[in-house]
């Protein structure tokens, strides 16, 4: 009779030591093998990305990198004031049979050499004030809000040649 010997093979580098009993196979939860380790890996990768992104955001937005990458834009100098172009008063129909008599002066920049077209300014004013109630145009807050809106519209319509508007005649009835 011959004697049989079982020679164990040496474990490979990095392999887990075994106790002699075969390892049970990991249970599959229906999502494929190794689902738990993939989830852990994704969570770790996501956490690292978030930490790095937060650090970069701090550096560029509030930290030392903010002043290096973002030079403070210099404010545009206020345009030099020129003439005031006066527009004759017009009557504008309000709601409820009332009307507003509105006269205005357009503050021009110093670069303007010829008189602007008053029809554009009147058209914008009539469109803005028409149909409003007497209470809207009479209250100080309402009048100031309408004046601010008109000044903004005039700046756009005259492409920066008009920098402000003055109400020279403002009577409601």
PyMOL commands that set and color helices and strands:
alter all, ss='L'
color gray80, all
select helices_A, chain A and resi 35-61+64-69+95-97+118-129+134-138+140-157
alter helices_A, ss='H'
color red, helices_A
select strands_A, chain A and resi 81-93+99-109+162-172
alter strands_A, ss='S'
color yellow, strands_A
deselect
rebuild
show_as cartoon
